Amino acid sequence: MNENNQMRDVFDAIADPTRRRLIHLLAEAEEKPLHELTAQFHMGRTAVSKHLTILKEAGLVHDRKVGRETRFRLNASPLREVQDWVAFYSKFWSTNMLRLNQLLEEEEE
Amino acid sequence: MSLTLSMDFRFTTSIEKLWSALTDSSKLAKWITENDFKPVVGHRFQFRHQPSEWWDGIVEGEVLIVDEPNRLSYTWATGDEKHTVTLTLQDLGDGKVNLHLEQTGFSNAQGLEGAKYGWGAWVGELEKLLEQ
């Protein structure tokens, strides 16, 4: 989990709706400059920038300077941790529910 | 942080039979695992699954809501994870019953703030995002 030197828990990073929206915006393009991202929100550049910093600390976003602007790019791989976490429980319940279905069918017979 | 797993299952049965399968210890043993569950608010129980090398198999819980035959909720804790499972039953008529499952997950110290709206749907989108 520490391969990107994550300073922040990925679950923490995506607990906020603005940051989830940022992830989706970045998923639509290879790379986006800050001003384009800011235009999508009813909040200032500084606020959006703070959210991006949190995503960066979780390894979800990479940035680079191009001239005077900063461009951001998504790195989705830390999300796998979230997916694995959820997949475990959804598999757990799906398997059990199949058994429940069998039990209910047997009762009907 | 908080996260909700939201799933729906449909069964061909009556709402009473589904309720019984979700609350009767001997029936739970048939589809989940050995347990000492009772549909009594405040009752503490264990589900004892077969242990594996990475899981002791024990789920500990406490019953939170018993609203027969519509809603059942209990805490569901294993290892470091403490979750709340809420089961909502809905009679669809025609001998069909929908079971809606929500599992809200809270990881350790980070403030137990409850489920955030939008999480359920977002979980489904994760997979797409990761495939890109």
gemmi code that builds the backbone of each chain (N, CA, C; Angstrom):
import gemmi

chains = {
    "A": [
        ("MET", (0.815, -1.199, 0.000), (0.000, 0.000, 0.000), (0.855, 1.259, 0.000)),
        ("ASN", (2.086, 1.137, 0.460), (2.907, 2.327, 0.556), (3.805, 2.564, -0.651)),
        ("GLU", (3.478, 1.916, -1.749), (4.357, 2.022, -2.912), (4.445, 3.468, -3.420)),
        ("ASN", (3.377, 4.256, -3.227), (3.427, 5.656, -3.667), (3.749, 6.603, -2.520)),
        ("ASN", (4.223, 6.049, -1.429), (4.460, 6.860, -0.244), (3.216, 7.630, 0.177)),
        ("GLN", (2.115, 6.937, 0.221), (0.858, 7.602, 0.565), (0.916, 8.187, 1.963)),
        ("MET", (0.535, 9.465, 2.054), (0.504, 10.124, 3.349), (-0.899, 10.083, 3.922)),
        ("ARG", (-1.835, 9.674, 3.091), (-3.216, 9.768, 3.517), (-3.981, 8.519, 3.094)),
        ("ASP", (-4.885, 8.082, 3.943), (-5.718, 6.928, 3.663), (-6.642, 7.220, 2.473)),
        ("VAL", (-6.687, 6.282, 1.544), (-7.493, 6.493, 0.332), (-8.991, 6.620, 0.679)),
        ("PHE", (-9.430, 5.916, 1.694), (-10.841, 6.003, 2.120), (-11.162, 7.419, 2.606)),
        ("ASP", (-10.234, 7.970, 3.321), (-10.364, 9.325, 3.825), (-10.452, 10.312, 2.659)),
        ("ALA", (-9.594, 10.099, 1.683), (-9.522, 11.006, 0.536), (-10.822, 11.032, -0.254)),
        ("ILE", (-11.494, 9.900, -0.371), (-12.692, 9.868, -1.206), (-13.975, 9.970, -0.394)),
        ("ALA", (-13.851, 10.296, 0.887), (-15.047, 10.447, 1.727), (-15.808, 11.733, 1.407)),
        ("ASP", (-15.188, 12.624, 0.683), (-15.798, 13.919, 0.406), (-16.367, 13.976, -1.022)),
        ("PRO", (-17.624, 14.469, -1.184), (-18.257, 14.501, -2.514), (-17.491, 15.354, -3.537)),
        ("THR", (-16.915, 16.462, -3.108), (-16.143, 17.298, -4.041), (-14.957, 16.515, -4.591)),
        ("ARG", (-14.309, 15.783, -3.722), (-13.139, 15.024, -4.181), (-13.547, 13.867, -5.080)),
        ("ARG", (-14.705, 13.282, -4.810), (-15.168, 12.214, -5.711), (-15.481, 12.795, -7.088)),
        ("ARG", (-16.067, 14.003, -7.093), (-16.364, 14.669, -8.359), (-15.062, 14.988, -9.106)),
        ("LEU", (-14.071, 15.437, -8.383), (-12.769, 15.716, -9.006), (-12.201, 14.460, -9.661)),
        ("ILE", (-12.327, 13.345, -8.968), (-11.826, 12.083, -9.531), (-12.533, 11.778, -10.849)),
        ("HIS", (-13.854, 11.983, -10.858), (-14.594, 11.714, -12.091), (-14.199, 12.659, -13.221)),
        ("LEU", (-14.002, 13.926, -12.875), (-13.579, 14.894, -13.898), (-12.223, 14.511, -14.475)),
        ("LEU", (-11.327, 14.097, -13.599), (-9.991, 13.725, -14.065), (-10.004, 12.411, -14.830)),
        ("ALA", (-10.997, 11.578, -14.549), (-11.095, 10.291, -15.260), (-11.501, 10.505, -16.708)),
        ("GLU", (-12.111, 11.661, -16.988), (-12.596, 11.937, -18.350), (-11.497, 12.421, -19.284)),
        ("ALA", (-10.396, 12.856, -18.730), (-9.340, 13.412, -19.581), (-7.981, 12.905, -19.131)),
        ("GLU", (-7.046, 12.982, -20.019), (-5.673, 12.578, -19.709), (-5.107, 13.449, -18.587)),
        ("GLU", (-5.379, 14.747, -18.718), (-4.764, 15.720, -17.833), (-5.603, 16.992, -17.857)),
        ("LYS", (-5.730, 17.638, -16.695), (-6.510, 18.885, -16.677), (-5.822, 19.940, -15.833)),
        ("PRO", (-5.785, 21.183, -16.348), (-5.210, 22.262, -15.543), (-6.185, 22.709, -14.456)),
        ("LEU", (-5.641, 23.301, -13.425), (-6.440, 23.707, -12.266), (-7.620, 24.599, -12.648)),
        ("HIS", (-7.402, 25.557, -13.552), (-8.504, 26.491, -13.864), (-9.696, 25.785, -14.490)),
        ("GLU", (-9.436, 24.735, -15.270), (-10.549, 23.974, -15.862), (-11.330, 23.215, -14.795)),
        ("LEU", (-10.616, 22.701, -13.836), (-11.273, 21.976, -12.741), (-12.069, 22.953, -11.876)),
        ("THR", (-11.473, 24.081, -11.572), (-12.123, 25.076, -10.721), (-13.440, 25.546, -11.337)),
        ("ALA", (-13.466, 25.659, -12.662), (-14.670, 26.128, -13.355), (-15.883, 25.233, -13.113)),
        ("GLN", (-15.636, 24.002, -12.666), (-16.734, 23.039, -12.456), (-17.369, 23.146, -11.074)),
        ("PHE", (-16.828, 23.986, -10.225), (-17.302, 24.022, -8.840), (-17.725, 25.430, -8.433)),
        ("HIS", (-18.639, 25.484, -7.488), (-19.027, 26.771, -6.904), (-18.120, 27.075, -5.728)),
        ("MET", (-16.863, 27.016, -5.961), (-15.922, 27.363, -4.890), (-14.654, 27.898, -5.538)),
        ("GLY", (-13.885, 28.563, -4.744), (-12.703, 29.228, -5.296), (-11.571, 28.275, -5.626)),
        ("ARG", (-10.619, 28.834, -6.293), (-9.429, 28.116, -6.713), (-8.676, 27.506, -5.520)),
        ("THR", (-8.603, 28.266, -4.446), (-7.871, 27.788, -3.269), (-8.548, 26.561, -2.666)),
        ("ALA", (-9.875, 26.598, -2.587), (-10.606, 25.462, -2.007), (-10.425, 24.206, -2.862)),
        ("VAL", (-10.559, 24.375, -4.181), (-10.384, 23.224, -5.082), (-8.948, 22.699, -4.970)),
        ("SER", (-8.035, 23.617, -4.876), (-6.632, 23.256, -4.764), (-6.358, 22.430, -3.493)),
        ("LYS", (-7.023, 22.806, -2.412), (-6.865, 22.045, -1.156), (-7.371, 20.616, -1.306)),
        ("HIS", (-8.522, 20.468, -1.991), (-9.052, 19.116, -2.235), (-8.084, 18.298, -3.093)),
        ("LEU", (-7.506, 18.958, -4.091), (-6.549, 18.256, -4.956), (-5.312, 17.821, -4.174)),
        ("THR", (-4.917, 18.648, -3.224), (-3.765, 18.281, -2.390), (-4.056, 17.020, -1.587)),
        ("ILE", (-5.276, 16.939, -1.067), (-5.654, 15.742, -0.295), (-5.636, 14.504, -1.195)),
        ("LEU", (-6.156, 14.656, -2.408), (-6.127, 13.529, -3.357), (-4.690, 13.145, -3.709)),
        ("LYS", (-3.857, 14.150, -3.806), (-2.451, 13.923, -4.114), (-1.766, 13.147, -2.980)),
        ("GLU", (-2.095, 13.530, -1.761), (-1.496, 12.855, -0.600), (-1.913, 11.387, -0.510)),
        ("ALA", (-3.070, 11.094, -1.079), (-3.528, 9.696, -1.090), (-3.016, 8.951, -2.321)),
        ("GLY", (-2.240, 9.635, -3.139), (-1.679, 9.001, -4.341), (-2.668, 8.903, -5.489)),
        ("LEU", (-3.834, 9.577, -5.358), (-4.873, 9.471, -6.385), (-4.670, 10.452, -7.535)),
        ("VAL", (-3.884, 11.468, -7.282), (-3.681, 12.504, -8.284), (-2.192, 12.829, -8.377)),
        ("HIS", (-1.726, 12.987, -9.592), (-0.365, 13.465, -9.818), (-0.451, 14.844, -10.460)),
        ("ASP", (0.510, 15.707, -10.172), (0.486, 17.019, -10.818), (1.846, 17.352, -11.410)),
        ("ARG", (1.817, 18.281, -12.352), (3.078, 18.773, -12.903), (2.874, 20.214, -13.368)),
        ("LYS", (3.937, 20.940, -13.313), (3.924, 22.350, -13.741), (4.203, 22.417, -15.231)),
        ("VAL", (3.365, 23.148, -15.940), (3.619, 23.412, -17.351), (3.513, 24.922, -17.509)),
        ("GLY", (4.647, 25.551, -17.662), (4.649, 27.016, -17.695), (4.122, 27.556, -16.375)),
        ("ARG", (3.073, 28.352, -16.465), (2.564, 28.954, -15.237), (1.420, 28.156, -14.630)),
        ("GLU", (0.977, 27.130, -15.330), (-0.163, 26.393, -14.779), (0.236, 25.016, -14.249)),
        ("THR", (-0.592, 24.528, -13.322), (-0.399, 23.179, -12.791), (-1.438, 22.275, -13.438)),
        ("ARG", (-0.985, 21.167, -13.943), (-1.903, 20.209, -14.559), (-2.010, 18.961, -13.699)),
        ("PHE", (-3.236, 18.443, -13.622), (-3.505, 17.285, -12.762), (-3.927, 16.079, -13.585)),
        ("ARG", (-3.565, 14.939, -13.059), (-3.830, 13.688, -13.770), (-4.226, 12.642, -12.722)),
        ("LEU", (-5.171, 11.794, -13.083), (-5.665, 10.778, -12.149), (-4.747, 9.562, -12.105)),
        ("ASN", (-4.547, 9.041, -10.914), (-3.892, 7.748, -10.759), (-4.871, 6.865, -9.983)),
        ("ALA", (-5.607, 6.040, -10.704), (-6.731, 5.315, -10.088), (-6.293, 4.129, -9.229)),
        ("SER", (-5.052, 3.706, -9.348), (-4.683, 2.432, -8.715), (-4.928, 2.352, -7.194)),
        ("PRO", (-4.752, 3.444, -6.416), (-5.063, 3.288, -4.982), (-6.537, 2.944, -4.715)),
        ("LEU", (-7.406, 3.221, -5.703), (-8.826, 2.896, -5.522), (-9.062, 1.399, -5.458)),
        ("ARG", (-8.079, 0.654, -5.927), (-8.235, -0.804, -5.879), (-8.423, -1.302, -4.442)),
        ("GLU", (-7.781, -0.603, -3.541), (-7.930, -0.974, -2.126), (-9.401, -0.878, -1.678)),
        ("VAL", (-10.049, 0.195, -2.148), (-11.458, 0.390, -1.810), (-12.298, -0.694, -2.474)),
        ("GLN", (-11.975, -0.953, -3.745), (-12.741, -1.951, -4.477), (-12.609, -3.345, -3.834)),
        ("ASP", (-11.385, -3.691, -3.460), (-11.162, -5.003, -2.837), (-11.962, -5.115, -1.552)),
        ("TRP", (-11.971, -4.032, -0.814), (-12.660, -3.989, 0.476), (-14.155, -4.227, 0.281)),
        ("VAL", (-14.712, -3.531, -0.711), (-16.143, -3.663, -0.982), (-16.452, -5.025, -1.599)),
        ("ALA", (-15.579, -5.464, -2.510), (-15.825, -6.722, -3.211), (-15.895, -7.897, -2.240)),
        ("PHE", (-15.081, -7.831, -1.194), (-15.093, -8.912, -0.216), (-16.488, -9.065, 0.381)),
        ("TYR", (-17.073, -7.950, 0.790), (-18.388, -8.034, 1.439), (-19.510, -8.334, 0.456)),
        ("SER", (-19.418, -7.776, -0.751), (-20.486, -8.057, -1.698), (-20.448, -9.538, -2.088)),
        ("LYS", (-19.252, -10.113, -2.165), (-19.134, -11.535, -2.476), (-19.667, -12.377, -1.313)),
        ("PHE", (-19.315, -11.950, -0.124), (-19.782, -12.632, 1.082), (-21.315, -12.734, 1.085)),
        ("TRP", (-21.957, -11.598, 0.840), (-23.428, -11.601, 0.886), (-24.045, -12.322, -0.307)),
        ("SER", (-23.475, -12.114, -1.489), (-24.036, -12.785, -2.668), (-24.021, -14.294, -2.494)),
        ("THR", (-22.914, -14.799, -1.968), (-22.802, -16.250, -1.755), (-23.828, -16.716, -0.731)),
        ("ASN", (-23.931, -15.983, 0.362), (-24.900, -16.362, 1.379), (-26.336, -16.281, 0.867)),
        ("MET", (-26.624, -15.254, 0.086), (-27.990, -15.080, -0.412), (-28.387, -16.202, -1.373)),
        ("LEU", (-27.409, -16.733, -2.102), (-27.688, -17.887, -2.955), (-28.141, -19.064, -2.099)),
        ("ARG", (-27.447, -19.220, -0.966), (-27.813, -20.306, -0.053), (-29.187, -20.066, 0.567)),
        ("LEU", (-29.467, -18.797, 0.896), (-30.772, -18.449, 1.450), (-31.871, -18.770, 0.437)),
        ("ASN", (-31.592, -18.453, -0.823), (-32.553, -18.740, -1.880), (-32.860, -20.232, -1.959)),
        ("GLN", (-31.807, -21.035, -1.867), (-31.989, -22.500, -1.875), (-32.839, -22.949, -0.697)),
        ("LEU", (-32.552, -22.378, 0.462), (-33.282, -22.737, 1.671), (-34.764, -22.418, 1.509)),
        ("LEU", (-35.060, -21.236, 0.962), (-36.450, -20.832, 0.787), (-37.151, -21.720, -0.242)),
        ("GLU", (-36.413, -22.106, -1.272), (-36.995, -22.994, -2.289), (-37.315, -24.359, -1.687)),
        ("GLU", (-36.410, -24.849, -0.846), (-36.650, -26.153, -0.203), (-37.891, -26.099, 0.678)),
        ("GLU", (-38.064, -24.955, 1.343), (-39.230, -24.794, 2.213), (-40.524, -24.831, 1.421)),
        ("GLU", (-40.466, -24.345, 0.193), (-41.670, -24.306, -0.648), (-42.081, -25.701, -1.100)),
        ("GLU", (-41.097, -26.605, -1.172), (-41.404, -27.938, -1.712), (-42.201, -28.786, -0.745)),
    ],
    "B": [
        ("MET", (-13.927, 8.094, 7.740), (-14.439, 7.651, 6.457), (-15.628, 6.751, 6.658)),
        ("SER", (-16.458, 6.686, 5.702), (-17.593, 5.772, 5.798), (-17.966, 5.322, 4.397)),
        ("LEU", (-18.592, 4.203, 4.354), (-18.859, 3.568, 3.067), (-20.077, 2.690, 3.210)),
        ("THR", (-20.959, 2.745, 2.247), (-22.143, 1.892, 2.308), (-22.149, 0.927, 1.137)),
        ("LEU", (-22.270, -0.323, 1.468), (-22.491, -1.336, 0.443), (-24.000, -1.536, 0.362)),
        ("SER", (-24.539, -1.423, -0.825), (-25.987, -1.494, -0.989), (-26.309, -2.564, -2.024)),
        ("MET", (-27.100, -3.552, -1.636), (-27.424, -4.641, -2.561), (-28.893, -5.012, -2.429)),
        ("ASP", (-29.465, -5.495, -3.520), (-30.852, -5.945, -3.508), (-30.933, -7.379, -3.986)),
        ("PHE", (-31.764, -8.138, -3.300), (-31.970, -9.535, -3.685), (-33.465, -9.785, -3.744)),
        ("ARG", (-33.900, -10.631, -4.677), (-35.319, -10.961, -4.774), (-35.542, -12.439, -4.532)),
        ("PHE", (-36.545, -12.721, -3.754), (-36.838, -14.116, -3.439), (-38.282, -14.419, -3.761)),
        ("THR", (-38.520, -15.671, -4.171), (-39.881, -16.125, -4.383), (-40.321, -16.804, -3.098)),
        ("THR", (-40.981, -16.049, -2.269), (-41.404, -16.549, -0.963), (-42.354, -15.513, -0.361)),
        ("SER", (-42.750, -15.736, 0.876), (-43.570, -14.728, 1.549), (-42.665, -13.898, 2.458)),
        ("ILE", (-43.118, -12.706, 2.783), (-42.310, -11.831, 3.619), (-42.088, -12.472, 5.000)),
        ("GLU", (-43.090, -13.230, 5.481), (-42.955, -13.888, 6.790), (-41.863, -14.954, 6.750)),
        ("LYS", (-41.836, -15.717, 5.667), (-40.818, -16.775, 5.563), (-39.418, -16.174, 5.431)),
        ("LEU", (-39.334, -15.070, 4.694), (-38.022, -14.436, 4.555), (-37.579, -13.875, 5.905)),
        ("TRP", (-38.515, -13.252, 6.599), (-38.191, -12.718, 7.934), (-37.679, -13.830, 8.845)),
        ("SER", (-38.360, -14.941, 8.813), (-37.967, -16.075, 9.649), (-36.557, -16.567, 9.284)),
        ("ALA", (-36.277, -16.616, 7.972), (-34.947, -17.072, 7.541), (-33.843, -16.102, 7.978)),
        ("LEU", (-34.216, -14.839, 8.164), (-33.227, -13.823, 8.545), (-33.049, -13.705, 10.048)),
        ("THR", (-33.977, -14.284, 10.809), (-33.967, -14.043, 12.255), (-33.915, -15.315, 13.105)),
        ("ASP", (-34.285, -16.452, 12.529), (-34.310, -17.693, 13.293), (-32.913, -18.327, 13.279)),
        ("SER", (-32.384, -18.540, 14.467), (-31.010, -19.027, 14.583), (-30.751, -20.313, 13.800)),
        ("SER", (-31.674, -21.268, 13.864), (-31.415, -22.539, 13.179), (-31.466, -22.359, 11.658)),
        ("LYS", (-32.315, -21.420, 11.195), (-32.344, -21.153, 9.752), (-31.102, -20.376, 9.320)),
        ("LEU", (-30.696, -19.431, 10.139), (-29.462, -18.681, 9.836), (-28.275, -19.627, 9.732)),
        ("ALA", (-28.292, -20.648, 10.583), (-27.195, -21.627, 10.557), (-27.126, -22.320, 9.207)),
        ("LYS", (-28.285, -22.445, 8.546), (-28.304, -23.157, 7.260), (-27.756, -22.302, 6.126)),
        ("TRP", (-27.942, -20.987, 6.202), (-27.469, -20.191, 5.045), (-26.322, -19.238, 5.377)),
        ("ILE", (-26.130, -18.915, 6.644), (-24.928, -18.139, 6.977), (-23.941, -19.061, 7.682)),
        ("THR", (-24.142, -19.254, 8.954), (-23.249, -20.148, 9.688), (-23.789, -20.327, 11.103)),
        ("GLU", (-23.117, -21.166, 11.850), (-23.455, -21.421, 13.250), (-23.508, -20.080, 14.013)),
        ("ASN", (-24.507, -19.920, 14.861), (-24.714, -18.614, 15.491), (-25.594, -18.725, 16.735)),
        ("ASP", (-25.649, -17.633, 17.500), (-26.580, -17.578, 18.630), (-27.454, -16.317, 18.521)),
        ("PHE", (-27.908, -16.087, 17.300), (-28.701, -14.896, 17.016), (-30.095, -14.989, 17.626)),
        ("LYS", (-30.599, -13.854, 18.096), (-32.003, -13.736, 18.518), (-32.524, -12.372, 18.079)),
        ("PRO", (-33.726, -12.318, 17.531), (-34.252, -11.026, 17.089), (-34.775, -10.190, 18.264)),
        ("VAL", (-33.875, -9.813, 19.140), (-34.230, -9.052, 20.329), (-33.253, -7.870, 20.411)),
        ("VAL", (-33.806, -6.662, 20.439), (-32.948, -5.475, 20.473), (-32.014, -5.548, 21.682)),
        ("GLY", (-30.743, -5.316, 21.444), (-29.748, -5.351, 22.516), (-29.061, -6.705, 22.658)),
        ("HIS", (-29.627, -7.735, 22.021), (-29.020, -9.066, 22.104), (-27.656, -9.075, 21.385)),
        ("ARG", (-26.680, -9.649, 22.060), (-25.352, -9.771, 21.445), (-25.167, -11.200, 20.941)),
        ("PHE", (-24.616, -11.302, 19.760), (-24.509, -12.623, 19.138), (-23.176, -12.767, 18.414)),
        ("GLN", (-22.928, -14.007, 18.016), (-21.744, -14.303, 17.196), (-22.154, -15.163, 16.007)),
        ("PHE", (-21.584, -14.849, 14.863), (-21.624, -15.780, 13.737), (-20.235, -16.405, 13.674)),
        ("ARG", (-20.197, -17.719, 13.740), (-18.896, -18.386, 13.755), (-18.659, -19.118, 12.442)),
        ("HIS", (-17.941, -18.436, 11.554), (-17.596, -19.036, 10.259), (-16.365, -19.912, 10.414)),
        ("GLN", (-16.186, -20.758, 9.418), (-14.956, -21.562, 9.355), (-13.750, -20.616, 9.296)),
        ("PRO", (-12.815, -20.725, 10.234), (-11.658, -19.823, 10.155), (-10.790, -20.141, 8.937)),
        ("SER", (-10.144, -19.128, 8.415), (-9.176, -19.358, 7.345), (-7.850, -18.773, 7.809)),
        ("GLU", (-6.837, -18.878, 6.964), (-5.522, -18.413, 7.419), (-5.486, -16.904, 7.627)),
        ("TRP", (-6.452, -16.179, 6.987), (-6.422, -14.726, 7.116), (-7.643, -14.169, 7.838)),
        ("TRP", (-8.498, -15.067, 8.365), (-9.699, -14.580, 9.054), (-10.070, -15.562, 10.145)),
        ("ASP", (-10.315, -15.073, 11.364), (-10.683, -15.997, 12.446), (-12.130, -16.493, 12.308)),
        ("GLY", (-12.874, -15.887, 11.385), (-14.223, -16.379, 11.090), (-15.305, -15.877, 12.022)),
        ("ILE", (-14.906, -15.139, 13.051), (-15.903, -14.703, 14.035), (-16.455, -13.317, 13.691)),
        ("VAL", (-17.757, -13.239, 13.592), (-18.426, -11.954, 13.443), (-19.242, -11.725, 14.709)),
        ("GLU", (-19.005, -10.594, 15.355), (-19.752, -10.285, 16.568), (-20.727, -9.167, 16.279)),
        ("GLY", (-21.913, -9.261, 16.874), (-22.897, -8.228, 16.591), (-23.838, -7.975, 17.749)),
        ("GLU", (-24.560, -6.890, 17.594), (-25.596, -6.553, 18.555), (-26.820, -6.112, 17.762)),
        ("VAL", (-27.973, -6.617, 18.163), (-29.201, -6.299, 17.439), (-29.628, -4.865, 17.754)),
        ("LEU", (-29.884, -4.084, 16.683), (-30.245, -2.667, 16.857), (-31.733, -2.403, 16.599)),
        ("ILE", (-32.260, -2.991, 15.544), (-33.659, -2.744, 15.173), (-34.332, -4.070, 14.840)),
        ("VAL", (-35.505, -4.281, 15.430), (-36.323, -5.441, 15.070), (-37.722, -4.911, 14.786)),
        ("ASP", (-38.047, -4.795, 13.516), (-39.359, -4.291, 13.121), (-39.983, -5.350, 12.208)),
        ("GLU", (-40.508, -6.389, 12.823), (-41.032, -7.539, 12.088), (-42.235, -7.142, 11.241)),
        ("PRO", (-42.352, -7.566, 9.999), (-41.369, -8.295, 9.189), (-40.667, -7.372, 8.194)),
        ("ASN", (-40.472, -6.123, 8.575), (-39.997, -5.141, 7.599), (-38.518, -4.796, 7.667)),
        ("ARG", (-37.994, -4.723, 8.874), (-36.634, -4.209, 8.969), (-35.879, -4.835, 10.135)),
        ("LEU", (-34.644, -5.154, 9.860), (-33.776, -5.750, 10.863), (-32.404, -5.096, 10.731)),
        ("SER", (-31.846, -4.699, 11.850), (-30.534, -4.069, 11.785), (-29.675, -4.559, 12.934)),
        ("TYR", (-28.408, -4.790, 12.646), (-27.475, -5.197, 13.694), (-26.068, -4.724, 13.374)),
        ("THR", (-25.271, -4.593, 14.428), (-23.869, -4.288, 14.182), (-23.191, -5.583, 13.753)),
        ("TRP", (-22.099, -5.438, 13.075), (-21.444, -6.589, 12.433), (-19.946, -6.301, 12.464)),
        ("ALA", (-19.271, -6.921, 13.411), (-17.873, -6.564, 13.630), (-16.970, -7.777, 13.502)),
        ("THR", (-15.873, -7.579, 12.778), (-14.898, -8.642, 12.652), (-13.528, -8.010, 12.459)),
        ("GLY", (-12.561, -8.507, 13.154), (-11.231, -7.900, 13.089), (-11.317, -6.434, 13.476)),
        ("ASP", (-10.740, -5.578, 12.630), (-10.757, -4.136, 12.907), (-11.987, -3.445, 12.362)),
        ("GLU", (-12.791, -4.175, 11.611), (-13.940, -3.557, 10.969), (-15.178, -3.661, 11.839)),
        ("LYS", (-15.846, -2.541, 12.010), (-17.137, -2.581, 12.692), (-18.174, -1.957, 11.763)),
        ("HIS", (-19.129, -2.751, 11.363), (-20.127, -2.308, 10.398), (-21.517, -2.391, 10.997)),
        ("THR", (-22.451, -1.760, 10.304), (-23.857, -1.950, 10.633), (-24.544, -2.528, 9.403)),
        ("VAL", (-25.267, -3.609, 9.610), (-26.012, -4.230, 8.522), (-27.493, -3.939, 8.745)),
        ("THR", (-28.144, -3.419, 7.725), (-29.580, -3.177, 7.818), (-30.263, -3.903, 6.665)),
        ("LEU", (-31.238, -4.720, 7.032), (-31.973, -5.502, 6.046), (-33.406, -4.976, 5.995)),
        ("THR", (-33.847, -4.610, 4.796), (-35.208, -4.100, 4.639), (-35.967, -5.019, 3.698)),
        ("LEU", (-37.094, -5.535, 4.178), (-37.884, -6.471, 3.394), (-39.070, -5.729, 2.789)),
        ("GLN", (-39.366, -6.042, 1.528), (-40.497, -5.400, 0.891), (-41.273, -6.426, 0.083)),
        ("ASP", (-42.557, -6.530, 0.437), (-43.433, -7.461, -0.276), (-43.779, -6.859, -1.632)),
        ("LEU", (-43.402, -7.549, -2.719), (-43.645, -7.006, -4.057), (-44.944, -7.552, -4.643)),
        ("GLY", (-45.653, -8.399, -3.874), (-46.842, -9.053, -4.395), (-46.427, -10.203, -5.304)),
        ("ASP", (-47.412, -11.002, -5.755), (-47.093, -12.099, -6.681), (-46.101, -13.101, -6.110)),
        ("GLY", (-46.034, -13.200, -4.787), (-45.128, -14.152, -4.162), (-43.662, -13.766, -4.227)),
        ("LYS", (-43.405, -12.490, -4.483), (-41.999, -12.040, -4.543), (-41.717, -11.065, -3.392)),
        ("VAL", (-40.524, -11.212, -2.853), (-40.118, -10.315, -1.777), (-38.733, -9.767, -2.111)),
        ("ASN", (-38.592, -8.460, -1.950), (-37.278, -7.851, -2.164), (-36.572, -7.700, -0.824)),
        ("LEU", (-35.306, -8.027, -0.843), (-34.487, -7.821, 0.351), (-33.409, -6.804, -0.003)),
        ("HIS", (-33.456, -5.691, 0.698), (-32.453, -4.652, 0.473), (-31.439, -4.709, 1.608)),
        ("LEU", (-30.174, -4.824, 1.250), (-29.125, -4.931, 2.257), (-28.235, -3.696, 2.205)),
        ("GLU", (-28.041, -3.105, 3.348), (-27.066, -2.014, 3.411), (-26.061, -2.324, 4.496)),
        ("GLN", (-24.814, -2.235, 4.123), (-23.765, -2.457, 5.106), (-22.929, -1.191, 5.153)),
        ("THR", (-22.948, -0.567, 6.308), (-22.208, 0.672, 6.468), (-20.928, 0.360, 7.200)),
        ("GLY", (-19.821, 0.758, 6.608), (-18.544, 0.378, 7.189), (-17.829, 1.543, 7.830)),
        ("PHE", (-17.331, 1.295, 8.993), (-16.569, 2.327, 9.665), (-15.204, 1.765, 9.982)),
        ("SER", (-14.190, 2.427, 9.510), (-12.853, 1.948, 9.836), (-12.276, 2.730, 10.994)),
        ("ASN", (-11.931, 2.028, 11.991), (-11.245, 2.473, 13.205), (-11.502, 3.907, 13.670)),
        ("ALA", (-10.438, 4.652, 13.875), (-10.522, 5.890, 14.665), (-11.116, 7.105, 13.950)),
        ("GLN", (-11.278, 7.010, 12.645), (-11.539, 8.210, 11.847), (-12.871, 8.920, 12.039)),
        ("GLY", (-13.477, 8.814, 13.196), (-14.733, 9.537, 13.386), (-15.897, 8.768, 12.792)),
        ("LEU", (-16.768, 8.307, 13.635), (-17.863, 7.465, 13.149), (-19.027, 8.348, 12.737)),
        ("GLU", (-18.922, 8.885, 11.537), (-19.857, 9.937, 11.165), (-21.093, 9.462, 10.401)),
        ("GLY", (-21.182, 8.177, 10.188), (-22.377, 7.698, 9.506), (-22.203, 7.698, 7.994)),
        ("ALA", (-23.131, 7.093, 7.317), (-23.013, 6.939, 5.869), (-23.167, 8.269, 5.158)),
        ("LYS", (-22.340, 8.479, 4.176), (-22.459, 9.690, 3.377), (-23.306, 9.398, 2.155)),
        ("TYR", (-24.174, 10.346, 1.827), (-25.027, 10.152, 0.662), (-24.188, 10.031, -0.596)),
        ("GLY", (-24.648, 9.227, -1.484), (-23.940, 9.107, -2.749), (-22.913, 7.999, -2.770)),
        ("TRP", (-22.589, 7.512, -1.613), (-21.569, 6.476, -1.547), (-21.975, 5.204, -2.259)),
        ("GLY", (-23.225, 4.780, -1.994), (-23.704, 3.514, -2.561), (-23.519, 3.469, -4.059)),
        ("ALA", (-23.980, 4.528, -4.721), (-23.893, 4.574, -6.175), (-22.434, 4.651, -6.623)),
        ("TRP", (-21.655, 5.339, -5.856), (-20.264, 5.546, -6.253), (-19.478, 4.251, -6.262)),
        ("VAL", (-19.820, 3.393, -5.318), (-19.130, 2.110, -5.237), (-19.243, 1.357, -6.570)),
        ("GLY", (-20.431, 1.416, -7.179), (-20.642, 0.735, -8.450), (-19.774, 1.307, -9.562)),
        ("GLU", (-19.450, 2.587, -9.439), (-18.667, 3.240, -10.490), (-17.167, 2.975, -10.361)),
        ("LEU", (-16.785, 2.527, -9.173), (-15.361, 2.278, -8.931), (-14.768, 1.324, -9.958)),
        ("GLU", (-15.541, 0.268, -10.190), (-15.046, -0.771, -11.082), (-14.731, -0.209, -12.466)),
        ("LYS", (-15.661, 0.614, -12.982), (-15.469, 1.229, -14.305), (-14.198, 2.067, -14.314)),
        ("LEU", (-14.059, 2.830, -13.228), (-12.924, 3.730, -13.120), (-11.610, 2.956, -13.151)),
        ("LEU", (-11.606, 1.831, -12.471), (-10.376, 1.052, -12.372), (-10.057, 0.320, -13.669)),
        ("GLU", (-11.068, 0.135, -14.498), (-10.832, -0.572, -15.757), (-10.201, 0.331, -16.807)),
        ("GLN", (-10.286, 1.625, -16.594), (-9.779, 2.572, -17.604), (-8.267, 2.463, -17.804)),
    ],
}
model = gemmi.Model(1)
for chain_id, residues in chains.items():
    chain = gemmi.Chain(chain_id)
    for i, (resn, *xyz) in enumerate(residues, 1):
        res = gemmi.Residue()
        res.name, res.seqid = resn, gemmi.SeqId(i, " ")
        for name, pos in zip(("N", "CA", "C"), xyz):
            atom = gemmi.Atom()
            atom.name, atom.element = name, gemmi.Element(name[0])
            atom.pos, atom.b_iso = gemmi.Position(*pos), 0.0
            res.add_atom(atom)
        chain.add_residue(res)
    model.add_chain(chain)
structure = gemmi.Structure()
structure.add_model(model)
structure.setup_entities()
